[in-house]
């Protein structure tokens, strides 16, 4: 019984946090995330952003203008310009988002990095919640 309780703790804690959030209207830290995705040019960035939105994998995608990048690729120092996507979504969608972007992205190894949202405007976070369907 003790082992079962220990194994069930993460699930029970998650359910308790969700119930607390529903009753109090408070935000559960980490429920939503921001993903960063680099793209070769503006057209590719727009195409990937639109594809993400069409699949309802995000509530909002920013397309930031050209920036310089330095990185090692196959042992050589490379320099390029890139466009950055900033994607706001549910944390539970990050895996699906990453898999989908890798399937359509022209880079051999695209940058797809996410960070959980700790706090924010409650109305904005609720809007993300309403805009991205649950799993």
C-alpha positions as CSV (number, residue, x, y, z in Angstrom):
1,X,0.0,0.0,0.0
2,X,2.8,2.4,0.9
3,X,4.6,1.6,-2.4
4,X,1.4,2.3,-4.3
5,X,0.9,5.6,-2.5
6,X,4.5,6.6,-3.4
7,X,4.0,5.7,-7.0
8,X,0.7,7.6,-7.2
9,X,2.0,10.7,-5.5
10,X,2.9,12.6,-8.8
11,X,-0.5,11.9,-10.2
12,X,-2.4,12.8,-7.0
13,X,-0.3,16.0,-6.6
14,X,-1.1,17.0,-10.2
15,X,-4.8,16.4,-9.7
16,X,-4.7,18.4,-6.4
17,X,-3.0,21.3,-8.1
18,X,-5.5,21.3,-11.0
19,X,-8.4,21.2,-8.5
20,X,-6.9,24.0,-6.5
21,X,-6.4,26.0,-9.7
22,X,-10.0,25.4,-10.8
23,X,-11.5,26.4,-7.4
24,X,-9.3,29.5,-6.8
25,X,-8.7,30.6,-10.4
26,X,-4.9,30.6,-9.8
27,X,-2.3,29.6,-12.3
28,X,-0.3,26.4,-12.0
29,X,3.4,27.2,-12.8
30,X,4.6,25.4,-15.9
31,X,1.2,24.7,-17.4
32,X,2.2,26.7,-20.5
33,X,5.5,27.0,-22.2
34,X,7.4,29.2,-24.7
35,X,9.2,27.4,-27.5
36,X,12.0,28.9,-29.6
37,X,12.5,27.7,-33.2
38,X,15.1,29.0,-35.6
39,X,14.5,29.3,-39.3
40,X,16.6,30.0,-42.3
41,X,14.6,32.8,-43.7
42,X,11.4,34.7,-43.3
43,X,9.4,32.6,-45.8
44,X,10.3,29.4,-44.0
45,X,9.5,31.0,-40.7
46,X,6.0,32.1,-41.9
47,X,5.3,28.7,-43.4
48,X,6.3,26.9,-40.2
49,X,4.4,29.4,-38.0
50,X,1.2,29.0,-40.2
51,X,1.6,25.2,-40.1
52,X,1.9,25.2,-36.3
53,X,-1.2,27.4,-36.0
54,X,-3.2,25.3,-38.5
55,X,-2.6,22.2,-36.4
56,X,-3.6,24.2,-33.3
57,X,-0.3,23.5,-31.6
58,X,0.0,27.0,-30.3
59,X,-2.0,30.1,-29.3
60,X,0.4,32.6,-30.6
61,X,3.6,32.7,-32.7
62,X,6.0,35.7,-32.9
63,X,8.3,35.9,-35.9
64,X,11.3,38.0,-34.9
65,X,13.4,39.6,-37.6
66,X,16.8,38.5,-38.9
67,X,19.5,38.0,-36.4
68,X,23.1,36.9,-36.7
69,X,24.1,33.4,-35.4
70,X,27.4,31.8,-34.7
71,X,27.6,28.0,-34.1
72,X,29.7,24.9,-34.6
73,X,28.5,22.6,-37.3
74,X,30.4,19.4,-38.2
75,X,33.5,20.8,-36.4
76,X,33.5,24.1,-38.2
77,X,32.6,27.6,-36.9
78,X,29.6,28.8,-39.0
79,X,28.0,32.2,-39.3
80,X,24.6,32.8,-40.6
81,X,21.4,34.9,-40.3
82,X,18.2,33.3,-38.9
83,X,14.6,34.2,-38.1
84,X,13.4,33.2,-34.7
85,X,9.9,31.9,-33.9
86,X,8.6,32.4,-30.3
87,X,5.7,30.0,-29.8
88,X,3.3,30.2,-26.8
89,X,1.5,26.9,-26.1
90,X,0.5,24.3,-23.5
91,X,3.5,22.5,-22.0
92,X,1.7,19.2,-22.8
93,X,1.9,20.1,-26.5
94,X,5.7,20.6,-26.6
95,X,6.5,17.0,-27.6
96,X,3.9,17.0,-30.4
97,X,5.1,20.5,-31.5
98,X,8.7,19.4,-31.6
99,X,7.9,16.2,-33.6
100,X,5.8,18.1,-36.1
101,X,8.4,20.9,-36.6
102,X,11.2,18.4,-37.1
103,X,9.0,16.7,-39.8
104,X,8.6,19.9,-41.8
105,X,11.7,21.9,-41.0
106,X,14.4,22.0,-43.7
107,X,17.3,22.0,-41.1
108,X,18.9,18.6,-40.4
109,X,18.8,19.4,-36.7
110,X,16.4,22.4,-36.1
111,X,16.6,24.3,-32.9
112,X,13.5,23.6,-30.8
113,X,13.9,24.7,-27.2
114,X,11.2,25.3,-24.7
115,X,10.9,26.9,-21.3
116,X,8.0,26.6,-18.9
117,X,6.1,29.8,-18.1
118,X,6.3,30.4,-14.4
119,X,4.0,33.4,-14.0
120,X,2.2,35.9,-16.3
121,X,-0.9,37.9,-16.9
122,X,-3.7,35.5,-15.8
123,X,-6.0,36.6,-18.6
124,X,-3.3,36.0,-21.2
125,X,-2.5,32.6,-19.7
126,X,-6.2,31.7,-19.7
127,X,-6.4,32.8,-23.3
128,X,-3.6,30.4,-24.2
129,X,-5.5,27.6,-22.3
130,X,-8.6,28.3,-24.3
131,X,-6.8,28.6,-27.7
132,X,-4.9,25.3,-27.6
133,X,-7.0,22.2,-27.3
134,X,-6.1,19.7,-24.6
135,X,-4.5,16.4,-25.6
